[in-house]
Amino acid sequence: MNSPVDPALLQVVQQKVKSLQDDVKNMSVELKEEKVKVQQELQKITVTLEEMEQRVQRLENKVDDFQGTVTRQDN
């Protein structure tokens, strides 16, 4: 599949972001303001990665549909 984004790589990035989110949750109370800012940014990244994953899936579905159409026309 010629996806613009490697699904396996996307999954690794999502796992690393989740791990980072867990680490930030455990930050000390003295750093509360920074912790909140980092959590907000990580949430934005998570949403963006989820949207990217959905776009990749839609693209792969379109390519599969297109390939099926081309195959039927060749027969």
Sine and cosine of phi, psi and omega as CSV:
sin_phi,cos_phi,sin_psi,cos_psi,sin_omega,cos_omega
0.00,0.00,0.67,-0.74,-0.03,-1.00
-0.98,-0.19,0.78,0.62,0.02,-1.00
-0.94,0.34,0.56,-0.83,0.03,-1.00
-0.93,0.36,-0.29,0.96,0.00,-1.00
-0.77,-0.63,0.75,-0.66,0.03,-1.00
-0.96,0.29,0.89,-0.45,-0.03,-1.00
-0.83,0.55,-0.61,0.79,0.01,-1.00
-0.91,0.41,-0.66,0.75,0.04,-1.00
-0.91,0.42,-0.66,0.75,0.03,-1.00
-0.86,0.51,-0.67,0.74,0.01,-1.00
-0.90,0.44,-0.66,0.75,0.03,-1.00
-0.88,0.47,-0.70,0.71,0.00,-1.00
-0.88,0.47,-0.68,0.74,0.02,-1.00
-0.88,0.48,-0.66,0.75,0.02,-1.00
-0.90,0.44,-0.66,0.75,0.00,-1.00
-0.92,0.40,-0.64,0.77,0.04,-1.00
-0.90,0.44,-0.67,0.75,0.03,-1.00
-0.88,0.47,-0.68,0.73,0.04,-1.00
-0.88,0.47,-0.68,0.73,0.03,-1.00
-0.90,0.44,-0.65,0.76,0.05,-1.00
-0.87,0.50,-0.69,0.73,0.02,-1.00
-0.89,0.46,-0.66,0.75,0.03,-1.00
-0.89,0.46,-0.67,0.75,-0.01,-1.00
-0.91,0.41,-0.61,0.80,0.03,-1.00
-0.84,0.54,-0.52,0.86,-0.07,-1.00
-1.00,-0.01,0.12,0.99,0.03,-1.00
-0.91,0.42,0.43,-0.90,-0.05,-1.00
-0.92,0.38,0.36,-0.93,-0.04,-1.00
-0.91,0.42,-0.50,0.86,-0.01,-1.00
-0.88,0.47,-0.40,0.91,-0.05,-1.00
-0.98,-0.22,0.48,0.88,-0.12,-0.99
-0.84,0.55,-0.72,0.70,-0.03,-1.00
-0.89,0.46,-0.72,0.69,0.03,-1.00
-0.90,0.43,-0.63,0.78,0.00,-1.00
-0.87,0.50,-0.71,0.71,0.00,-1.00
-0.89,0.46,-0.68,0.73,0.01,-1.00
-0.89,0.46,-0.71,0.70,0.00,-1.00
-0.90,0.44,-0.66,0.75,0.02,-1.00
-0.88,0.48,-0.65,0.76,0.01,-1.00
-0.90,0.44,-0.69,0.73,0.00,-1.00
-0.92,0.39,-0.64,0.77,0.04,-1.00
-0.91,0.43,-0.58,0.81,0.05,-1.00
-0.90,0.43,-0.65,0.76,0.05,-1.00
-0.88,0.48,-0.67,0.74,0.01,-1.00
-0.89,0.45,-0.68,0.73,0.01,-1.00
-0.86,0.51,-0.72,0.70,0.02,-1.00
-0.89,0.46,-0.69,0.72,0.01,-1.00
-0.88,0.47,-0.67,0.74,0.02,-1.00
-0.91,0.42,-0.62,0.78,0.04,-1.00
-0.90,0.43,-0.65,0.76,0.05,-1.00
-0.90,0.43,-0.64,0.77,0.02,-1.00
-0.90,0.44,-0.67,0.74,0.02,-1.00
-0.87,0.49,-0.67,0.75,0.03,-1.00
-0.91,0.42,-0.65,0.76,0.02,-1.00
-0.90,0.43,-0.65,0.76,0.03,-1.00
-0.88,0.47,-0.69,0.72,0.00,-1.00
-0.89,0.46,-0.68,0.73,0.03,-1.00
-0.89,0.45,-0.66,0.76,0.02,-1.00
-0.89,0.45,-0.71,0.71,0.02,-1.00
-0.89,0.46,-0.63,0.78,0.04,-1.00
-0.90,0.44,-0.67,0.74,0.02,-1.00
-0.90,0.43,-0.67,0.74,0.02,-1.00
-0.90,0.44,-0.68,0.73,0.04,-1.00
-0.88,0.48,-0.70,0.72,0.03,-1.00
-0.88,0.47,-0.69,0.73,-0.01,-1.00
-0.90,0.44,-0.69,0.72,0.01,-1.00
-0.89,0.45,-0.62,0.79,0.05,-1.00
-0.90,0.43,-0.63,0.78,0.02,-1.00
-0.91,0.41,-0.70,0.71,0.00,-1.00
-0.90,0.43,-0.66,0.75,0.00,-1.00
-0.89,0.45,-0.69,0.73,0.01,-1.00
-0.91,0.42,-0.59,0.81,-0.01,-1.00
-0.95,0.32,-0.51,0.86,0.00,-1.00
-0.95,0.31,-0.40,0.91,-0.04,-1.00
-0.99,0.11,0.00,0.00,0.00,0.00
